[in-house]
Amino acid sequence: MSNLAELRQRRFNIAQGSTARAGELAFARGVAYCKSEPGKVSPMISRRTIVLAFAAGILFAGVSPVLAKSRHSNWIRMFDTDNDGTVDLAEAKKAASALFDKLDRDHDGTLDKRELARRLTPKEFAAADPDYDGTLTKDEYLAAVEQRFTAADPDHDGTLDAKELNTKAGQALLRLLK
């Protein structure tokens, strides 16, 4: 029997409750006794575990910016009806109008705070509600979208790219579009 097979059999026997010496029990639990200090237990970490953890860290560090970029380019593709790689105000308003219709569950032509759950803070809702009736009409909602679009467009070119949508203002706009 090979060493690996013996090791597996010992772990299995220990896990099944067979009698084992203290060292074997500690080995099965993933710890090893320190030879330099008898009676002390140290965690057993293999070289392979360290290398795999390091490789996984490098992989995730390299992949996360790519995932973030692809996530925002997906939003651009969703809203970009003219396929120019950016979202302009008309495209944003079209997406916002469709979302307004979807959120207006009672079909009264307005959205209240409940229907706008987590898209606007109470302070933002109050600012977007000029007549203070506790609801937003489609025109008021689209005006809020236009304000957020302008805030997310620092170069004032009238379009938003993936970089601009990744900003805090861009994220605030996306909450009103998706």
VMD Tcl script that builds the backbone (N, CA, C; Angstrom):
set m [mol new atoms 534]
animate dup $m
set s [atomselect $m all]
$s set {name element resname resid chain x y z} {
  {N N MET 1 A 0.841 -1.173 0.000}
  {CA C MET 1 A 0.000 0.000 0.000}
  {C C MET 1 A 0.892 1.244 0.000}
  {N N SER 2 A 0.538 2.221 -0.813}
  {CA C SER 2 A 1.352 3.429 -0.895}
  {C C SER 2 A 1.141 4.306 0.337}
  {N N ASN 3 A 2.025 5.267 0.495}
  {CA C ASN 3 A 1.918 6.176 1.644}
  {C C ASN 3 A 0.603 6.949 1.623}
  {N N LEU 4 A 0.175 7.390 0.448}
  {CA C LEU 4 A -1.065 8.155 0.342}
  {C C LEU 4 A -2.266 7.291 0.737}
  {N N ALA 5 A -2.270 6.051 0.287}
  {CA C ALA 5 A -3.381 5.155 0.625}
  {C C ALA 5 A -3.381 4.867 2.124}
  {N N GLU 6 A -2.206 4.693 2.711}
  {CA C GLU 6 A -2.119 4.466 4.156}
  {C C GLU 6 A -2.639 5.676 4.926}
  {N N LEU 7 A -2.254 6.838 4.452}
  {CA C LEU 7 A -2.688 8.072 5.096}
  {C C LEU 7 A -4.207 8.187 5.064}
  {N N ARG 8 A -4.785 7.924 3.896}
  {CA C ARG 8 A -6.239 7.995 3.767}
  {C C ARG 8 A -6.923 6.983 4.683}
  {N N GLN 9 A -6.366 5.763 4.741}
  {CA C GLN 9 A -6.956 4.726 5.580}
  {C C GLN 9 A -6.866 5.113 7.056}
  {N N ARG 10 A -5.736 5.687 7.483}
  {CA C ARG 10 A -5.599 6.116 8.872}
  {C C ARG 10 A -6.616 7.198 9.206}
  {N N ARG 11 A -6.770 8.183 8.301}
  {CA C ARG 11 A -7.751 9.249 8.546}
  {C C ARG 11 A -9.161 8.683 8.621}
  {N N PHE 12 A -9.464 7.746 7.724}
  {CA C PHE 12 A -10.787 7.130 7.728}
  {C C PHE 12 A -11.031 6.385 9.037}
  {N N ASN 13 A -10.047 5.595 9.461}
  {CA C ASN 13 A -10.181 4.831 10.710}
  {C C ASN 13 A -10.377 5.761 11.896}
  {N N ILE 14 A -9.632 6.855 11.922}
  {CA C ILE 14 A -9.746 7.803 13.035}
  {C C ILE 14 A -11.117 8.465 13.020}
  {N N ALA 15 A -11.570 8.834 11.823}
  {CA C ALA 15 A -12.881 9.478 11.704}
  {C C ALA 15 A -14.005 8.523 12.101}
  {N N GLN 16 A -13.802 7.210 11.887}
  {CA C GLN 16 A -14.820 6.220 12.232}
  {C C GLN 16 A -14.824 5.886 13.716}
  {N N GLY 17 A -13.844 6.413 14.458}
  {CA C GLY 17 A -13.852 6.207 15.893}
  {C C GLY 17 A -12.967 5.082 16.372}
  {N N SER 18 A -12.137 4.562 15.506}
  {CA C SER 18 A -11.251 3.504 15.972}
  {C C SER 18 A -10.223 4.093 16.918}
  {N N THR 19 A -9.617 3.266 17.715}
  {CA C THR 19 A -8.635 3.756 18.675}
  {C C THR 19 A -7.422 4.271 17.927}
  {N N ALA 20 A -6.932 5.385 18.365}
  {CA C ALA 20 A -5.780 6.001 17.721}
  {C C ALA 20 A -4.940 6.674 18.773}
  {N N ARG 21 A -3.701 6.804 18.483}
  {CA C ARG 21 A -2.822 7.533 19.383}
  {C C ARG 21 A -3.116 9.019 19.256}
  {N N ALA 22 A -2.703 9.787 20.229}
  {CA C ALA 22 A -2.985 11.229 20.236}
  {C C ALA 22 A -2.403 11.901 19.006}
  {N N GLY 23 A -1.242 11.497 18.576}
  {CA C GLY 23 A -0.615 12.083 17.390}
  {C C GLY 23 A -1.429 11.839 16.140}
  {N N GLU 24 A -1.985 10.614 16.007}
  {CA C GLU 24 A -2.814 10.318 14.851}
  {C C GLU 24 A -4.104 11.124 14.872}
  {N N LEU 25 A -4.678 11.286 16.063}
  {CA C LEU 25 A -5.901 12.060 16.192}
  {C C LEU 25 A -5.651 13.512 15.803}
  {N N ALA 26 A -4.532 14.055 16.271}
  {CA C ALA 26 A -4.176 15.426 15.920}
  {C C ALA 26 A -3.934 15.545 14.427}
  {N N PHE 27 A -3.295 14.528 13.832}
  {CA C PHE 27 A -3.031 14.548 12.405}
  {C C PHE 27 A -4.332 14.560 11.609}
  {N N ALA 28 A -5.311 13.781 12.040}
  {CA C ALA 28 A -6.593 13.711 11.346}
  {C C ALA 28 A -7.350 15.026 11.436}
  {N N ARG 29 A -7.127 15.788 12.493}
  {CA C ARG 29 A -7.796 17.075 12.649}
  {C C ARG 29 A -7.063 18.208 11.947}
  {N N GLY 30 A -5.938 17.910 11.314}
  {CA C GLY 30 A -5.224 18.924 10.558}
  {C C GLY 30 A -4.243 19.718 11.382}
  {N N VAL 31 A -3.753 19.172 12.483}
  {CA C VAL 31 A -2.742 19.844 13.281}
  {C C VAL 31 A -1.565 18.902 13.463}
  {N N ALA 32 A -0.419 19.423 13.803}
  {CA C ALA 32 A 0.774 18.609 14.036}
  {C C ALA 32 A 1.433 19.070 15.312}
  {N N TYR 33 A 2.039 18.125 16.003}
  {CA C TYR 33 A 2.755 18.470 17.222}
  {C C TYR 33 A 4.106 19.065 16.864}
  {N N CYS 34 A 4.517 20.079 17.599}
  {CA C CYS 34 A 5.830 20.684 17.408}
  {C C CYS 34 A 6.874 19.741 17.978}
  {N N LYS 35 A 7.892 19.422 17.183}
  {CA C LYS 35 A 8.943 18.552 17.678}
  {C C LYS 35 A 9.865 19.299 18.628}
  {N N SER 36 A 10.028 20.614 18.400}
  {CA C SER 36 A 10.931 21.388 19.248}
  {C C SER 36 A 10.343 21.633 20.635}
  {N N GLU 37 A 9.019 21.701 20.721}
  {CA C GLU 37 A 8.352 21.938 22.006}
  {C C GLU 37 A 7.299 20.855 22.228}
  {N N PRO 38 A 7.660 19.770 22.892}
  {CA C PRO 38 A 6.699 18.674 23.096}
  {C C PRO 38 A 5.440 19.163 23.825}
  {N N GLY 39 A 4.313 18.645 23.409}
  {CA C GLY 39 A 3.049 19.017 24.034}
  {C C GLY 39 A 2.356 20.179 23.350}
  {N N LYS 40 A 3.075 20.947 22.529}
  {CA C LYS 40 A 2.464 22.079 21.806}
  {C C LYS 40 A 1.938 21.595 20.461}
  {N N VAL 41 A 0.860 22.229 20.005}
  {CA C VAL 41 A 0.256 21.884 18.722}
  {C C VAL 41 A 0.364 23.086 17.806}
  {N N SER 42 A 0.749 22.846 16.548}
  {CA C SER 42 A 0.819 23.934 15.572}
  {C C SER 42 A -0.032 23.571 14.372}
  {N N PRO 43 A -0.598 24.541 13.692}
  {CA C PRO 43 A -1.412 24.230 12.507}
  {C C PRO 43 A -0.528 23.664 11.402}
  {N N MET 44 A -1.065 22.715 10.678}
  {CA C MET 44 A -0.320 22.075 9.616}
  {C C MET 44 A -0.771 22.694 8.285}
  {N N ILE 45 A 0.129 23.429 7.658}
  {CA C ILE 45 A -0.178 24.045 6.373}
  {C C ILE 45 A 0.848 23.544 5.380}
  {N N SER 46 A 0.375 22.972 4.306}
  {CA C SER 46 A 1.299 22.444 3.314}
  {C C SER 46 A 1.756 23.562 2.388}
  {N N ARG 47 A 2.867 23.307 1.744}
  {CA C ARG 47 A 3.403 24.257 0.778}
  {C C ARG 47 A 2.406 24.452 -0.363}
  {N N ARG 48 A 1.749 23.361 -0.739}
  {CA C ARG 48 A 0.778 23.427 -1.825}
  {C C ARG 48 A -0.376 24.372 -1.472}
  {N N THR 49 A -0.860 24.347 -0.224}
  {CA C THR 49 A -1.937 25.227 0.210}
  {C C THR 49 A -1.526 26.685 0.100}
  {N N ILE 50 A -0.310 26.983 0.503}
  {CA C ILE 50 A 0.186 28.363 0.425}
  {C C ILE 50 A 0.293 28.819 -1.015}
  {N N VAL 51 A 0.833 27.967 -1.893}
  {CA C VAL 51 A 0.971 28.320 -3.306}
  {C C VAL 51 A -0.395 28.524 -3.951}
  {N N LEU 52 A -1.347 27.633 -3.644}
  {CA C LEU 52 A -2.694 27.766 -4.218}
  {C C LEU 52 A -3.386 29.039 -3.733}
  {N N ALA 53 A -3.227 29.377 -2.463}
  {CA C ALA 53 A -3.833 30.601 -1.937}
  {C C ALA 53 A -3.227 31.826 -2.603}
  {N N PHE 54 A -1.929 31.807 -2.798}
  {CA C PHE 54 A -1.248 32.920 -3.455}
  {C C PHE 54 A -1.712 33.062 -4.908}
  {N N ALA 55 A -1.801 31.928 -5.605}
  {CA C ALA 55 A -2.250 31.947 -7.002}
  {C C ALA 55 A -3.688 32.446 -7.112}
  {N N ALA 56 A -4.552 32.021 -6.193}
  {CA C ALA 56 A -5.949 32.475 -6.209}
  {C C ALA 56 A -6.024 33.983 -5.965}
  {N N GLY 57 A -5.202 34.488 -5.061}
  {CA C GLY 57 A -5.174 35.930 -4.806}
  {C C GLY 57 A -4.768 36.717 -6.026}
  {N N ILE 58 A -3.750 36.252 -6.725}
  {CA C ILE 58 A -3.299 36.922 -7.945}
  {C C ILE 58 A -4.372 36.864 -9.018}
  {N N LEU 59 A -5.007 35.705 -9.147}
  {CA C LEU 59 A -6.061 35.546 -10.147}
  {C C LEU 59 A -7.210 36.516 -9.899}
  {N N PHE 60 A -7.704 36.582 -8.651}
  {CA C PHE 60 A -8.822 37.469 -8.346}
  {C C PHE 60 A -8.437 38.930 -8.452}
  {N N ALA 61 A -7.224 39.268 -8.112}
  {CA C ALA 61 A -6.788 40.662 -8.226}
  {C C ALA 61 A -6.734 41.091 -9.683}
  {N N GLY 62 A -6.351 40.175 -10.550}
  {CA C GLY 62 A -6.277 40.507 -11.971}
  {C C GLY 62 A -7.615 40.487 -12.665}
  {N N VAL 63 A -8.533 39.664 -12.192}
  {CA C VAL 63 A -9.827 39.493 -12.855}
  {C C VAL 63 A -10.843 40.535 -12.422}
  {N N SER 64 A -10.775 41.033 -11.187}
  {CA C SER 64 A -11.824 41.932 -10.689}
  {C C SER 64 A -11.979 43.212 -11.509}
  {N N PRO 65 A -10.903 43.884 -11.972}
  {CA C PRO 65 A -11.138 45.052 -12.829}
  {C C PRO 65 A -11.809 44.677 -14.144}
  {N N VAL 66 A -11.480 43.515 -14.676}
  {CA C VAL 66 A -12.102 43.066 -15.919}
  {C C VAL 66 A -13.587 42.828 -15.699}
  {N N LEU 67 A -13.929 42.193 -14.578}
  {CA C LEU 67 A -15.344 41.949 -14.282}
  {C C LEU 67 A -16.098 43.249 -14.092}
  {N N ALA 68 A -15.489 44.213 -13.409}
  {CA C ALA 68 A -16.145 45.505 -13.192}
  {C C ALA 68 A -16.373 46.205 -14.519}
  {N N LYS 69 A -15.382 46.164 -15.404}
  {CA C LYS 69 A -15.520 46.818 -16.700}
  {C C LYS 69 A -16.604 46.141 -17.526}
  {N N SER 70 A -16.629 44.809 -17.525}
  {CA C SER 70 A -17.627 44.116 -18.327}
  {C C SER 70 A -19.033 44.359 -17.787}
  {N N ARG 71 A -19.172 44.488 -16.459}
  {CA C ARG 71 A -20.483 44.745 -15.875}
  {C C ARG 71 A -21.031 46.081 -16.376}
  {N N HIS 72 A -20.168 47.109 -16.412}
  {CA C HIS 72 A -20.633 48.421 -16.867}
  {C C HIS 72 A -20.828 48.445 -18.375}
  {N N SER 73 A -20.012 47.711 -19.125}
  {CA C SER 73 A -20.230 47.676 -20.562}
  {C C SER 73 A -21.524 46.931 -20.875}
  {N N ASN 74 A -21.942 45.991 -19.999}
  {CA C ASN 74 A -23.235 45.337 -20.185}
  {C C ASN 74 A -24.365 46.341 -20.041}
  {N N TRP 75 A -24.254 47.255 -19.046}
  {CA C TRP 75 A -25.282 48.284 -18.879}
  {C C TRP 75 A -25.299 49.202 -20.087}
  {N N ILE 76 A -24.133 49.534 -20.595}
  {CA C ILE 76 A -24.091 50.395 -21.782}
  {C C ILE 76 A -24.776 49.698 -22.948}
  {N N ARG 77 A -24.446 48.431 -23.163}
  {CA C ARG 77 A -25.076 47.701 -24.270}
  {C C ARG 77 A -26.591 47.631 -24.098}
  {N N MET 78 A -27.056 47.549 -22.854}
  {CA C MET 78 A -28.491 47.450 -22.601}
  {C C MET 78 A -29.209 48.761 -22.953}
  {N N PHE 79 A -28.593 49.893 -22.639}
  {CA C PHE 79 A -29.238 51.191 -22.841}
  {C C PHE 79 A -28.852 51.856 -24.155}
  {N N ASP 80 A -27.768 51.421 -24.775}
  {CA C ASP 80 A -27.223 52.061 -25.971}
  {C C ASP 80 A -27.950 51.567 -27.222}
  {N N THR 81 A -29.030 52.237 -27.585}
  {CA C THR 81 A -29.838 51.778 -28.711}
  {C C THR 81 A -29.210 52.088 -30.066}
  {N N ASP 82 A -28.322 53.105 -30.123}
  {CA C ASP 82 A -27.686 53.409 -31.409}
  {C C ASP 82 A -26.311 52.745 -31.562}
  {N N ASN 83 A -25.924 51.921 -30.590}
  {CA C ASN 83 A -24.691 51.122 -30.636}
  {C C ASN 83 A -23.422 51.933 -30.890}
  {N N ASP 84 A -23.331 53.105 -30.252}
  {CA C ASP 84 A -22.107 53.898 -30.390}
  {C C ASP 84 A -21.155 53.723 -29.197}
  {N N GLY 85 A -21.493 52.842 -28.272}
  {CA C GLY 85 A -20.632 52.562 -27.131}
  {C C GLY 85 A -20.810 53.504 -25.958}
  {N N THR 86 A -21.777 54.401 -26.065}
  {CA C THR 86 A -22.065 55.344 -24.976}
  {C C THR 86 A -23.573 55.447 -24.794}
  {N N VAL 87 A -23.965 56.037 -23.671}
  {CA C VAL 87 A -25.385 56.287 -23.400}
  {C C VAL 87 A -25.599 57.788 -23.428}
  {N N ASP 88 A -26.522 58.250 -24.272}
  {CA C ASP 88 A -26.835 59.679 -24.287}
  {C C ASP 88 A -28.116 59.926 -23.488}
  {N N LEU 89 A -28.486 61.185 -23.344}
  {CA C LEU 89 A -29.635 61.541 -22.500}
  {C C LEU 89 A -30.931 60.936 -23.021}
  {N N ALA 90 A -31.122 60.927 -24.331}
  {CA C ALA 90 A -32.356 60.365 -24.891}
  {C C ALA 90 A -32.464 58.869 -24.574}
  {N N GLU 91 A -31.344 58.151 -24.667}
  {CA C GLU 91 A -31.353 56.724 -24.355}
  {C C GLU 91 A -31.618 56.490 -22.861}
  {N N ALA 92 A -31.032 57.337 -22.029}
  {CA C ALA 92 A -31.254 57.221 -20.586}
  {C C ALA 92 A -32.723 57.493 -20.250}
  {N N LYS 93 A -33.302 58.521 -20.867}
  {CA C LYS 93 A -34.708 58.837 -20.602}
  {C C LYS 93 A -35.642 57.744 -21.116}
  {N N LYS 94 A -35.276 57.128 -22.227}
  {CA C LYS 94 A -36.093 56.042 -22.758}
  {C C LYS 94 A -36.088 54.858 -21.786}
  {N N ALA 95 A -34.912 54.522 -21.254}
  {CA C ALA 95 A -34.809 53.429 -20.273}
  {C C ALA 95 A -35.556 53.790 -18.988}
  {N N ALA 96 A -35.427 55.039 -18.555}
  {CA C ALA 96 A -36.103 55.488 -17.334}
  {C C ALA 96 A -37.616 55.471 -17.515}
  {N N SER 97 A -38.091 55.848 -18.680}
  {CA C SER 97 A -39.526 55.847 -18.950}
  {C C SER 97 A -40.079 54.425 -18.900}
  {N N ALA 98 A -39.337 53.481 -19.486}
  {CA C ALA 98 A -39.775 52.078 -19.457}
  {C C ALA 98 A -39.775 51.546 -18.020}
  {N N LEU 99 A -38.765 51.924 -17.234}
  {CA C LEU 99 A -38.721 51.490 -15.841}
  {C C LEU 99 A -39.854 52.119 -15.039}
  {N N PHE 100 A -40.154 53.398 -15.300}
  {CA C PHE 100 A -41.261 54.069 -14.616}
  {C C PHE 100 A -42.553 53.286 -14.826}
  {N N ASP 101 A -42.812 52.909 -16.075}
  {CA C ASP 101 A -44.035 52.164 -16.389}
  {C C ASP 101 A -44.055 50.810 -15.670}
  {N N LYS 102 A -42.888 50.179 -15.555}
  {CA C LYS 102 A -42.797 48.884 -14.873}
  {C C LYS 102 A -43.017 49.035 -13.362}
  {N N LEU 103 A -42.468 50.105 -12.778}
  {CA C LEU 103 A -42.586 50.319 -11.335}
  {C C LEU 103 A -43.975 50.795 -10.914}
  {N N ASP 104 A -44.699 51.420 -11.811}
  {CA C ASP 104 A -46.032 51.950 -11.506}
  {C C ASP 104 A -47.049 50.812 -11.490}
  {N N ARG 105 A -47.025 50.052 -10.415}
  {CA C ARG 105 A -47.853 48.840 -10.314}
  {C C ARG 105 A -49.343 49.142 -10.223}
  {N N ASP 106 A -49.693 50.268 -9.616}
  {CA C ASP 106 A -51.115 50.593 -9.499}
  {C C ASP 106 A -51.628 51.407 -10.694}
  {N N HIS 107 A -50.765 51.668 -11.652}
  {CA C HIS 107 A -51.112 52.349 -12.911}
  {C C HIS 107 A -51.843 53.669 -12.707}
  {N N ASP 108 A -51.381 54.430 -11.711}
  {CA C ASP 108 A -51.984 55.746 -11.485}
  {C C ASP 108 A -51.149 56.876 -12.091}
  {N N GLY 109 A -50.081 56.539 -12.801}
  {CA C GLY 109 A -49.253 57.548 -13.463}
  {C C GLY 109 A -48.268 58.233 -12.533}
  {N N THR 110 A -48.153 57.750 -11.301}
  {CA C THR 110 A -47.192 58.323 -10.343}
  {C C THR 110 A -46.474 57.194 -9.609}
  {N N LEU 111 A -45.323 57.537 -9.043}
  {CA C LEU 111 A -44.577 56.604 -8.194}
  {C C LEU 111 A -44.470 57.200 -6.801}
  {N N ASP 112 A -44.804 56.400 -5.810}
  {CA C ASP 112 A -44.622 56.857 -4.428}
  {C C ASP 112 A -43.316 56.275 -3.880}
  {N N LYS 113 A -43.019 56.585 -2.631}
  {CA C LYS 113 A -41.767 56.131 -2.024}
  {C C LYS 113 A -41.668 54.609 -2.009}
  {N N ARG 114 A -42.766 53.954 -1.797}
  {CA C ARG 114 A -42.767 52.486 -1.753}
  {C C ARG 114 A -42.426 51.902 -3.124}
  {N N GLU 115 A -42.986 52.479 -4.169}
  {CA C GLU 115 A -42.721 51.985 -5.518}
  {C C GLU 115 A -41.294 52.288 -5.973}
  {N N LEU 116 A -40.687 53.300 -5.387}
  {CA C LEU 116 A -39.312 53.671 -5.724}
  {C C LEU 116 A -38.298 53.099 -4.738}
  {N N ALA 117 A -38.635 52.025 -4.083}
  {CA C ALA 117 A -37.804 51.447 -3.019}
  {C C ALA 117 A -36.325 51.412 -3.395}
  {N N ARG 118 A -35.500 52.066 -2.587}
  {CA C ARG 118 A -34.040 52.089 -2.665}
  {C C ARG 118 A -33.466 52.709 -3.928}
  {N N ARG 119 A -34.252 53.423 -4.681}
  {CA C ARG 119 A -33.719 54.117 -5.855}
  {C C ARG 119 A -33.407 55.578 -5.518}
  {N N LEU 120 A -34.202 56.147 -4.612}
  {CA C LEU 120 A -33.989 57.522 -4.153}
  {C C LEU 120 A -34.040 57.553 -2.628}
  {N N THR 121 A -33.150 58.322 -2.029}
  {CA C THR 121 A -33.217 58.523 -0.577}
  {C C THR 121 A -34.395 59.460 -0.295}
  {N N PRO 122 A -34.870 59.526 0.936}
  {CA C PRO 122 A -35.966 60.460 1.238}
  {C C PRO 122 A -35.622 61.907 0.861}
  {N N LYS 123 A -34.376 62.297 1.070}
  {CA C LYS 123 A -33.958 63.666 0.716}
  {C C LYS 123 A -33.999 63.870 -0.796}
  {N N GLU 124 A -33.528 62.885 -1.559}
  {CA C GLU 124 A -33.559 62.981 -3.020}
  {C C GLU 124 A -35.007 62.968 -3.529}
  {N N PHE 125 A -35.835 62.157 -2.887}
  {CA C PHE 125 A -37.245 62.102 -3.282}
  {C C PHE 125 A -37.912 63.457 -3.075}
  {N N ALA 126 A -37.645 64.087 -1.931}
  {CA C ALA 126 A -38.231 65.402 -1.643}
  {C C ALA 126 A -37.759 66.438 -2.658}
  {N N ALA 127 A -36.480 66.371 -3.050}
  {CA C ALA 127 A -35.951 67.324 -4.033}
  {C C ALA 127 A -36.566 67.096 -5.412}
  {N N ALA 128 A -36.885 65.844 -5.737}
  {CA C ALA 128 A -37.458 65.524 -7.044}
  {C C ALA 128 A -38.969 65.749 -7.101}
  {N N ASP 129 A -39.582 66.041 -5.949}
  {CA C ASP 129 A -41.029 66.213 -5.860}
  {C C ASP 129 A -41.354 67.696 -5.657}
  {N N PRO 130 A -41.375 68.513 -6.742}
  {CA C PRO 130 A -41.549 69.957 -6.576}
  {C C PRO 130 A -42.926 70.371 -6.053}
  {N N ASP 131 A -43.949 69.554 -6.277}
  {CA C ASP 131 A -45.278 69.929 -5.786}
  {C C ASP 131 A -45.584 69.331 -4.410}
  {N N TYR 132 A -44.631 68.623 -3.827}
  {CA C TYR 132 A -44.730 68.073 -2.458}
  {C C TYR 132 A -46.001 67.258 -2.219}
  {N N ASP 133 A -46.405 66.482 -3.229}
  {CA C ASP 133 A -47.592 65.652 -3.042}
  {C C ASP 133 A -47.245 64.217 -2.618}
  {N N GLY 134 A -45.971 63.921 -2.428}
  {CA C GLY 134 A -45.553 62.594 -1.978}
  {C C GLY 134 A -45.448 61.564 -3.077}
  {N N THR 135 A -45.590 62.018 -4.333}
  {CA C THR 135 A -45.450 61.117 -5.477}
  {C C THR 135 A -44.657 61.828 -6.567}
  {N N LEU 136 A -44.104 61.026 -7.492}
  {CA C LEU 136 A -43.418 61.583 -8.654}
  {C C LEU 136 A -44.182 61.195 -9.906}
  {N N THR 137 A -44.486 62.190 -10.714}
  {CA C THR 137 A -45.068 61.911 -12.022}
  {C C THR 137 A -43.934 61.472 -12.944}
  {N N LYS 138 A -44.275 61.012 -14.133}
  {CA C LYS 138 A -43.237 60.599 -15.076}
  {C C LYS 138 A -42.334 61.768 -15.430}
  {N N ASP 139 A -42.912 62.966 -15.602}
  {CA C ASP 139 A -42.092 64.143 -15.926}
  {C C ASP 139 A -41.128 64.470 -14.788}
  {N N GLU 140 A -41.590 64.378 -13.542}
  {CA C GLU 140 A -40.715 64.640 -12.392}
  {C C GLU 140 A -39.604 63.580 -12.299}
  {N N TYR 141 A -39.955 62.338 -12.580}
  {CA C TYR 141 A -38.976 61.255 -12.551}
  {C C TYR 141 A -37.923 61.470 -13.636}
  {N N LEU 142 A -38.366 61.826 -14.842}
  {CA C LEU 142 A -37.428 62.059 -15.941}
  {C C LEU 142 A -36.558 63.289 -15.678}
  {N N ALA 143 A -37.091 64.279 -14.964}
  {CA C ALA 143 A -36.278 65.440 -14.591}
  {C C ALA 143 A -35.168 65.023 -13.617}
  {N N ALA 144 A -35.482 64.115 -12.706}
  {CA C ALA 144 A -34.464 63.596 -11.786}
  {C C ALA 144 A -33.411 62.806 -12.554}
  {N N VAL 145 A -33.828 62.031 -13.544}
  {CA C VAL 145 A -32.885 61.290 -14.387}
  {C C VAL 145 A -31.972 62.263 -15.123}
  {N N GLU 146 A -32.544 63.338 -15.653}
  {CA C GLU 146 A -31.737 64.331 -16.376}
  {C C GLU 146 A -30.722 65.002 -15.453}
  {N N GLN 147 A -31.126 65.314 -14.222}
  {CA C GLN 147 A -30.182 65.906 -13.261}
  {C C GLN 147 A -29.038 64.952 -12.961}
  {N N ARG 148 A -29.356 63.679 -12.754}
  {CA C ARG 148 A -28.309 62.689 -12.471}
  {C C ARG 148 A -27.423 62.448 -13.689}
  {N N PHE 149 A -28.012 62.491 -14.866}
  {CA C PHE 149 A -27.224 62.335 -16.087}
  {C C PHE 149 A -26.217 63.470 -16.195}
  {N N THR 150 A -26.656 64.690 -15.974}
  {CA C THR 150 A -25.772 65.857 -16.042}
  {C C THR 150 A -24.660 65.752 -15.003}
  {N N ALA 151 A -24.989 65.270 -13.810}
  {CA C ALA 151 A -23.980 65.111 -12.757}
  {C C ALA 151 A -22.962 64.039 -13.128}
  {N N ALA 152 A -23.384 63.024 -13.862}
  {CA C ALA 152 A -22.490 61.930 -14.243}
  {C C ALA 152 A -21.681 62.228 -15.495}
  {N N ASP 153 A -21.922 63.362 -16.123}
  {CA C ASP 153 A -21.248 63.730 -17.371}
  {C C ASP 153 A -20.305 64.907 -17.131}
  {N N PRO 154 A -19.144 64.671 -16.507}
  {CA C PRO 154 A -18.266 65.786 -16.147}
  {C C PRO 154 A -17.644 66.508 -17.346}
  {N N ASP 155 A -17.492 65.818 -18.473}
  {CA C ASP 155 A -16.908 66.483 -19.647}
  {C C ASP 155 A -17.958 67.175 -20.514}
  {N N HIS 156 A -19.221 67.064 -20.118}
  {CA C HIS 156 A -20.351 67.738 -20.782}
  {C C HIS 156 A -20.397 67.479 -22.283}
  {N N ASP 157 A -20.085 66.235 -22.675}
  {CA C ASP 157 A -20.173 65.895 -24.095}
  {C C ASP 157 A -21.533 65.296 -24.458}
  {N N GLY 158 A -22.409 65.153 -23.464}
  {CA C GLY 158 A -23.757 64.660 -23.724}
  {C C GLY 158 A -23.869 63.150 -23.786}
  {N N THR 159 A -22.773 62.451 -23.507}
  {CA C THR 159 A -22.806 60.984 -23.492}
  {C C THR 159 A -22.060 60.466 -22.265}
  {N N LEU 160 A -22.402 59.252 -21.863}
  {CA C LEU 160 A -21.732 58.596 -20.741}
  {C C LEU 160 A -21.094 57.305 -21.233}
  {N N ASP 161 A -19.810 57.146 -20.919}
  {CA C ASP 161 A -19.129 55.901 -21.245}
  {C C ASP 161 A -19.020 55.051 -19.979}
  {N N ALA 162 A -18.363 53.901 -20.075}
  {CA C ALA 162 A -18.251 52.982 -18.935}
  {C C ALA 162 A -17.531 53.640 -17.761}
  {N N LYS 163 A -16.535 54.441 -18.034}
  {CA C LYS 163 A -15.786 55.104 -16.958}
  {C C LYS 163 A -16.686 56.076 -16.198}
  {N N GLU 164 A -17.496 56.833 -16.922}
  {CA C GLU 164 A -18.391 57.797 -16.276}
  {C C GLU 164 A -19.515 57.090 -15.505}
  {N N LEU 165 A -19.981 55.946 -16.012}
  {CA C LEU 165 A -21.012 55.196 -15.298}
  {C C LEU 165 A -20.465 54.536 -14.037}
  {N N ASN 166 A -19.144 54.402 -13.964}
  {CA C ASN 166 A -18.518 53.784 -12.794}
  {C C ASN 166 A -18.345 54.768 -11.642}
  {N N THR 167 A -18.553 56.047 -11.876}
  {CA C THR 167 A -18.416 57.048 -10.815}
  {C C THR 167 A -19.626 56.977 -9.881}
  {N N LYS 168 A -19.525 57.684 -8.771}
  {CA C LYS 168 A -20.636 57.716 -7.810}
  {C C LYS 168 A -21.896 58.291 -8.458}
  {N N ALA 169 A -21.728 59.350 -9.238}
  {CA C ALA 169 A -22.871 59.962 -9.923}
  {C C ALA 169 A -23.442 59.013 -10.983}
  {N N GLY 170 A -22.571 58.279 -11.667}
  {CA C GLY 170 A -23.025 57.308 -12.657}
  {C C GLY 170 A -23.816 56.180 -12.021}
  {N N GLN 171 A -23.363 55.723 -10.855}
  {CA C GLN 171 A -24.085 54.676 -10.136}
  {C C GLN 171 A -25.457 55.170 -9.674}
  {N N ALA 172 A -25.518 56.432 -9.255}
  {CA C ALA 172 A -26.802 57.009 -8.841}
  {C C ALA 172 A -27.770 57.059 -10.021}
  {N N LEU 173 A -27.258 57.381 -11.207}
  {CA C LEU 173 A -28.093 57.383 -12.391}
  {C C LEU 173 A -28.567 55.961 -12.729}
  {N N LEU 174 A -27.661 54.999 -12.651}
  {CA C LEU 174 A -28.035 53.609 -12.978}
  {C C LEU 174 A -29.154 53.100 -12.072}
  {N N ARG 175 A -29.195 53.569 -10.822}
  {CA C ARG 175 A -30.278 53.134 -9.923}
  {C C ARG 175 A -31.649 53.584 -10.444}
  {N N LEU 176 A -31.683 54.671 -11.216}
  {CA C LEU 176 A -32.955 55.132 -11.789}
  {C C LEU 176 A -33.259 54.502 -13.139}
  {N N LEU 177 A -32.291 53.766 -13.688}
  {CA C LEU 177 A -32.492 53.180 -15.014}
  {C C LEU 177 A -32.717 51.678 -14.988}
  {N N LYS 178 A -32.273 51.032 -13.931}
  {CA C LYS 178 A -32.374 49.559 -13.917}
  {C C LYS 178 A -33.257 49.067 -12.800}
}
mol reanalyze $m
mol bondsrecalc $m
mol representation Tube
mol addrep $m
